């Protein structure tokens, strides 16, 4: 395959993905703005419930690791537990329900679903382990 044919195939794929990508980005932005209003209400102080809610809210939101530290700091300042904040940050950066349609189209539906399920479970496990390890020190 020549370089020109490769470029043409890539351009065709890009054109096909563009509407989905734009839609997903709009959806992620909308979800982030709507859900930010409810973060303070949802976290009640119950460690198990807050951890699960943090992971769930992070899964439906979408963010980058760099900004997650700022959001996490704000949550901690508001009194949200470290477990919930850690679960939120982990799932916010590794699980992407808003990006699922794009990921399914690019990598396959089965792979995308399993990757998100596994990352959700590990976000909870890692948040618990992180807090337990921090308590040891």
PyMOL commands that set and color helices and strands:
alter all, ss='L'
color gray80, all
select helices_A, chain A and resi 3-36+39-42+47-60+65-77+82-94+100-107+109-136
alter helices_A, ss='H'
color red, helices_A
deselect
rebuild
show_as cartoon
